[in-house]
Amino acid sequence: MLRLLVRALGLLSLAGAFAAAVLDGARSLADQQLTVTPAGMTLATLFPDKFDMWSRLVQARLPHFLWDPIILWTLYAPTFLDLGVLGLALGYVSRPPHSPDARSIVNSRP
């Protein structure tokens, strides 16, 4: 049941990555220059009050070395890239376990 939920979240994340890539592509065509939306700007647009509150909370509670290189790098990365990596990671984690008895073309015995 948990694997199904994680896989569904991964697929939703990949769908969001596709939607963000389409929006960035349409915006780039309209502006006639490459335009990507950072994840931080997307979060600040979707959740204006909560984003400011969470960013202050994370800065106060987490060590500085986590905020500056890791979290800021993630917030400055394009939205479609963040969502795509998250979706692929959730899909990889939720894959079924490998069965050693499974036959394949490579491991088949005559």
SVG drawing of the C-alpha trace seen along z (x, -y; Angstrom):
<svg xmlns="http://www.w3.org/2000/svg" viewBox="-2 -39 30 66">
<polyline fill="none" stroke="black" stroke-width="0.4" points="0.0,0.0 2.8,-2.4 4.6,-1.5 1.4,-2.4 1.2,-5.8 4.9,-6.6 4.6,-5.6 1.5,-7.8 3.3,-10.7 6.2,-10.0 3.9,-10.0 2.2,-13.2 5.6,-14.8 6.6,-13.8 3.3,-15.2 4.1,-18.4 7.6,-18.5 6.1,-18.1 3.6,-20.9 6.3,-23.2 8.5,-22.4 5.5,-23.2 4.9,-26.5 8.6,-27.4 8.6,-26.5 5.6,-28.6 7.0,-31.5 10.3,-31.1 8.6,-31.2 6.6,-34.3 9.7,-36.1 11.9,-34.9 14.6,-34.0 15.2,-31.0 13.1,-31.5 13.0,-29.0 11.2,-29.4 13.1,-28.6 11.5,-26.3 11.7,-29.0 9.7,-31.4 7.1,-28.8 6.8,-28.0 6.6,-31.7 3.9,-32.2 1.8,-29.2 2.2,-29.7 3.3,-33.3 2.8,-33.4 3.8,-29.8 7.0,-30.0 8.3,-33.0 7.5,-31.4 9.1,-28.1 12.2,-29.7 12.7,-31.7 12.1,-28.5 14.5,-26.4 17.2,-29.1 16.8,-29.3 16.6,-25.5 19.0,-23.9 22.7,-24.3 24.0,-27.0 25.9,-24.5 22.6,-22.8 20.8,-26.1 23.4,-27.8 24.7,-25.2 22.0,-22.6 18.6,-24.2 19.3,-27.4 20.7,-25.4 17.5,-23.4 15.4,-26.6 17.3,-28.2 17.1,-25.1 14.3,-25.1 11.0,-23.8 10.8,-21.1 14.2,-19.8 13.4,-19.6 10.1,-17.9 11.5,-15.5 14.4,-14.4 11.9,-13.9 9.5,-11.9 12.3,-9.7 13.7,-9.1 10.2,-8.2 9.7,-5.9 13.0,-4.2 12.3,-3.7 8.8,-2.3 9.8,0.3 9.1,3.9 11.9,5.9 14.0,8.0 13.2,11.7 16.2,13.9 14.1,16.7 12.9,14.5 14.0,15.7 15.3,13.3 16.8,13.7 20.3,13.0 20.1,15.5 18.1,18.2 19.5,21.7 18.8,24.2"/>
</svg>
